[in-house]
Amino acid sequence: MYRDGARKSIWQEETKKFTSTADCNKIYDVAIIGGGITGVSTALQLQQSGKKCIIIEASNIGFGTTVGTTAHLNDFFDTTFPQAISDFGLENAKLFAEVGQEAISMIANNIHQFTIDCDFERKPAYLFALDEKQEKELKDIVAGAAEVGHVMNFTHEIPFPVPFVNAVIIPDQAQFHPVKYIKALCEAFLNLGGEIKEDCVCESHDEQDEVVILNTSQGEIKAKNAVYATHIPPGINVLNFINAPYRSYALAFSLKNNDYPQALGYDLTDPYHYYRTQEIDGKMLLIAGGEDHKTGHEENTGECFSRLENYVRDHFDVDTVFYSWSSQYYEPVDGFPYIGKLPGSNGKIFTATGFRGNGMIFGTLSSQILSDLIIKGENKYADIFNPSRIKPVAGFTDFVKETAVVAFDFIKDKLFAEKIRSLAEVKEGEAKVVKYEGESYALYKEANGKIHLVKSTCPHAKCEVRWNCAELSWDCPCHGSRFNVNGKMLTGPTVKDLQRIESESES
Ligand SMILES: Cc1cc2nc3c(=O)[nH]c(=O)nc-3n(C[C@H](O)[C@H](O)[C@H](O)COP(=O)(O)OP(=O)(O)OC[C@H]3O[C@@H](n4cnc5c(N)ncnc54)[C@H](O)[C@@H]3O)c2cc1C
């Protein structure tokens, strides 16, 4: 398994194992936990600055959302410039508007410095409104962009066969192959003397005066500083309660008419559709994404793929769908990512999370912010992305209500499970949470009748997991922890597996 889901993503073939040993007697300068774009970029940056670093990865490099992304590199974000201005003020919004081009330049510099072949291309992006309501939103976005000095020009044409009422073109965006990129960054990191420990779960930390002791599934690892680049920090932290986990869906397909748009594209539907092309093994494909929903809150995740496919088939001349996959991202309560000192830490532990759908950019930017904070104690973005900022915004009440929905659903699940008395009710290829002799279990029956049985309570904060039929995983609706059918942790913030019931049987 090379990513955190049963479906194969378009990038997955490029993943590889990195085997290097960690020295448990050594004190590293920085231990970076998590081997996605954030962790790998940060580790390389610190190693280049002369720090002795180790990457600790629970599975393999790229296993998380970095292999499930669609890798648009854009300098306008899910948090729009008008939202940034109204919630954080014009000066902070101007700073926010700088980070996209800065991150794209950092990626371009790494590609140049380490001679990386990762399909990096500069492309324009199109943002288009499909109806009058979206057109109003588009005009607001363009007005906000002008205020922060960002270029968006109205246009009468878009290179996507989607009926639209108004659109803008945004120059100087980019795209790349994220796995080819981070693989090459890992090789550069190893060449500079860095170390990578895969299949190693960081379960907890003990922050002492001089050192941070990381308790991992492979023993203690000590470092002067630690960075949780785990997409969401593990364990129970305030950041788990102010970032909501979401799933997004992507398809990669060929077109009968070969009319592949040479641009990035986004509509303004909620949730929005996003498009780009990618050549894989000499074959051009169009990637389309969308159908986002809160993790564990969609009854039938398979239907999200059907809806997305129907939508693209309505507009594009689809030939064959080659890849379909889904992945997870985190919505921060106030719209800005959290990059900096981990709340509650004395100053030796850092993190980066809440990237929304822009983590290629914010993960890359994190490498600069976190390296600066560790080495110099300051960075120009440190205040606006400070994870300990308190920013009550209009959306907070809704955010809290979502958690309330979870609590209600939790009880509903329990009642539902009460009714399911017999394991025999589960058909081949189905999964259910069942009550058996007073305990709740998550049960999946393979097509060949083989049963996988685990306890259904998430070890993170004791919520009940829900079945994700699209990725064959058990997903927690509270904080987004995910597990495979055997209970193995796929996605944090959990650091523990679901308890597996050993008496697995064939029916
Ligand atoms: C469908 C989809 C499309 C997207 N498209 C775009 C896009 O076009 N452009 C863009 O900018 N962003 C996009 N994003 C967002 C972006 O992909 C992510 O924000 C980004 O990949 C996050 O990278 P990361 O390194 O922070 O986390 P991850 O890639 O998730 O890496 C975290 C790593 O930490 C490891 N880990 C977790 N817990 C532990 C532990 N306790 N011990 C050890 N290791 C641990 C995991 O195994 C994982 O490998 C998209 C997201 C989705 C879901």
The ligand as an SDF file (V2000), in Angstrom:
LIG
                    3D

 53 58  0  0  0  0  0  0  0  0999 V2000
   -8.2780   15.7700   -3.5590 C   0  0  0  0  0  0  0  0  0  0  0  0
   -7.3540   16.8860   -3.1050 C   0  0  0  0  0  0  0  0  0  0  0  0
   -6.8170   17.7340   -4.0670 C   0  0  0  0  0  0  0  0  0  0  0  0
   -5.9330   18.7430   -3.6880 C   0  0  0  0  0  0  0  0  0  0  0  0
   -5.4180   19.5480   -4.6450 N   0  0  0  0  0  0  0  0  0  0  0  0
   -4.5460   20.5110   -4.3030 C   0  0  0  0  0  0  0  0  0  0  0  0
   -3.9900   21.3380   -5.3040 C   0  0  0  0  0  0  0  0  0  0  0  0
   -4.3220   21.2100   -6.4830 O   0  0  0  0  0  0  0  0  0  0  0  0
   -3.1070   22.2930   -4.9300 N   0  0  0  0  0  0  0  0  0  0  0  0
   -2.7480   22.4620   -3.6220 C   0  0  0  0  0  0  0  0  0  0  0  0
   -1.9560   23.3640   -3.3300 O   0  0  0  0  0  0  0  0  0  0  0  0
   -3.2430   21.6620   -2.6400 N   0  0  0  0  0  0  0  0  0  0  0  0
   -4.1290   20.6940   -2.9510 C   0  0  0  0  0  0  0  0  0  0  0  0
   -4.6490   19.9020   -1.9870 N   0  0  0  0  0  0  0  0  0  0  0  0
   -4.1390   20.0200   -0.6210 C   0  0  0  0  0  0  0  0  0  0  0  0
   -2.7440   19.3830   -0.5030 C   0  0  0  0  0  0  0  0  0  0  0  0
   -2.6680   18.2150   -1.2890 O   0  0  0  0  0  0  0  0  0  0  0  0
   -2.4130   19.0210    0.9370 C   0  0  0  0  0  0  0  0  0  0  0  0
   -2.6570   20.1460    1.7620 O   0  0  0  0  0  0  0  0  0  0  0  0
   -0.9700   18.6050    1.1080 C   0  0  0  0  0  0  0  0  0  0  0  0
   -0.6960   17.4750    0.3130 O   0  0  0  0  0  0  0  0  0  0  0  0
   -0.6580   18.3100    2.5690 C   0  0  0  0  0  0  0  0  0  0  0  0
    0.6680   17.8770    2.6450 O   0  0  0  0  0  0  0  0  0  0  0  0
    1.3060   17.5010    4.0480 P   0  0  0  0  0  0  0  0  0  0  0  0
    2.7090   17.1030    3.7940 O   0  0  0  0  0  0  0  0  0  0  0  0
    1.0770   18.6070    5.0090 O   0  0  0  0  0  0  0  0  0  0  0  0
    0.4340   16.2730    4.5670 O   0  0  0  0  0  0  0  0  0  0  0  0
    0.4140   14.7740    4.0250 P   0  0  0  0  0  0  0  0  0  0  0  0
    0.7760   14.6800    2.6030 O   0  0  0  0  0  0  0  0  0  0  0  0
   -0.8940   14.1990    4.4350 O   0  0  0  0  0  0  0  0  0  0  0  0
    1.5870   14.0890    4.8210 O   0  0  0  0  0  0  0  0  0  0  0  0
    1.5180   13.8160    6.1950 C   0  0  0  0  0  0  0  0  0  0  0  0
    2.3190   12.5540    6.4660 C   0  0  0  0  0  0  0  0  0  0  0  0
    2.4240   12.3690    7.8840 O   0  0  0  0  0  0  0  0  0  0  0  0
    2.3670   10.9840    8.1760 C   0  0  0  0  0  0  0  0  0  0  0  0
    1.9290   10.8580    9.5700 N   0  0  0  0  0  0  0  0  0  0  0  0
    0.7180   11.1750   10.0850 C   0  0  0  0  0  0  0  0  0  0  0  0
    0.7090   10.9300   11.4180 N   0  0  0  0  0  0  0  0  0  0  0  0
    1.9370   10.4450   11.7440 C   0  0  0  0  0  0  0  0  0  0  0  0
    2.5510   10.0160   12.9560 C   0  0  0  0  0  0  0  0  0  0  0  0
    1.8840   10.0370   14.1230 N   0  0  0  0  0  0  0  0  0  0  0  0
    3.8480    9.5650   12.9210 N   0  0  0  0  0  0  0  0  0  0  0  0
    4.5360    9.5520   11.7390 C   0  0  0  0  0  0  0  0  0  0  0  0
    4.0040    9.9580   10.5660 N   0  0  0  0  0  0  0  0  0  0  0  0
    2.7250   10.3940   10.5690 C   0  0  0  0  0  0  0  0  0  0  0  0
    1.3550   10.4550    7.1630 C   0  0  0  0  0  0  0  0  0  0  0  0
    1.5240    9.0490    6.9480 O   0  0  0  0  0  0  0  0  0  0  0  0
    1.6510   11.2880    5.9210 C   0  0  0  0  0  0  0  0  0  0  0  0
    2.5180   10.6440    5.0140 O   0  0  0  0  0  0  0  0  0  0  0  0
   -5.5680   18.9130   -2.3170 C   0  0  0  0  0  0  0  0  0  0  0  0
   -6.1350   18.0830   -1.3510 C   0  0  0  0  0  0  0  0  0  0  0  0
   -7.0330   17.0910   -1.7380 C   0  0  0  0  0  0  0  0  0  0  0  0
   -7.6420   16.2180   -0.6850 C   0  0  0  0  0  0  0  0  0  0  0  0
  1  2  1  0
  2  3  1  0
  2 52  2  0
  3  4  2  0
  4  5  1  0
  4 50  1  0
  5  6  2  0
  6  7  1  0
  6 13  1  0
  7  8  2  0
  7  9  1  0
  9 10  1  0
 10 11  2  0
 10 12  1  0
 12 13  2  0
 13 14  1  0
 14 15  1  0
 14 50  1  0
 15 16  1  0
 16 17  1  0
 16 18  1  0
 18 19  1  0
 18 20  1  0
 20 21  1  0
 20 22  1  0
 22 23  1  0
 23 24  1  0
 24 25  2  0
 24 26  1  0
 24 27  1  0
 27 28  1  0
 28 29  2  0
 28 30  1  0
 28 31  1  0
 31 32  1  0
 32 33  1  0
 33 34  1  0
 33 48  1  0
 34 35  1  0
 35 36  1  0
 35 46  1  0
 36 37  1  0
 36 45  1  0
 37 38  2  0
 38 39  1  0
 39 40  1  0
 39 45  2  0
 40 41  1  0
 40 42  2  0
 42 43  1  0
 43 44  2  0
 44 45  1  0
 46 47  1  0
 46 48  1  0
 48 49  1  0
 50 51  2  0
 51 52  1  0
 52 53  1  0
M  END
$$$$
